[in-house]
Amino acid sequence: MDLRALVMGLIFALMWSSAFATARIIVADAAPLHALAARFLISGLIAIGIAAALGARLPARDQWRSIAAFGLLQNAAYLGLNFVAMQWVEASLAVIIAASMPLMVAALSWAFRGERLPTLGLAGLVAGFAGVALIMGTRLDGGADPLGTLLCILGALALAVATLTLRSASGARTGLPALLMVVGLQMLAGTVALAIPAALAEPFRLTPTPELAAAFAYQIAIPGLAATVLWFALVRRIGPTRAATFHFLNPAFGTAIAAALLGETLGLTDLIGAAIVAGGILAVQISRRPA
């Protein structure tokens, strides 16, 4: 892995990890599903507009089903469930559960696709889930909301399923204009999927504050657009398996950002559990690299 790829991976992990603390700021002043649907609408239109200006065309007909499904699973289900959960759980807990997604992908691949994991990978899988269980058990004993915790788990599972079954929808092998077009359409699919439950089941609330405006703008620009483009650029440069290795940084980055922005306190068990999760993710990803 060259120095440029290393820097790209570090920046991506930092961007991805920052989404949870800023999401908690957003849901403090706005209805989560309404806010996320609006974020996807704005981000999607920006991405499609840039893509069109760069000469991108609409994807082929056989891609539309995957785009819609990816928008539903990743954008609507994964982020939607996390935004709702963030009303009740701390960002540091949410980011550690979400960071277990590579472990879920490996477990699902092993259970349903017969993918073999070397001893290192199996050890990493067990350790990673044990680290998540350690943190969750301590937090639940300390009063963390069970429903919010469950929603975070379901969100991570939705992202794992999307990652495992819908890789072709990413556009990772295409150029930047086509990638932006696909990403923008996925976001619009997420907007539609979220707008329905938001309109039917979520009371609208909005308290305009400087913190809300800053967090909302940040989520559009950084986790929404920049991190997505950087991720697929990293995948093109070093491949999806090596790129996914950088997820092992998310527990450390995410908890540190939550502590800095939100003043969330971290106990010794949190730190030990996050280190175990990070080590488990790293072990699984290293074991899955082609020889």
Beta strands, then each sheet from edge to edge (+ up, - down):
end
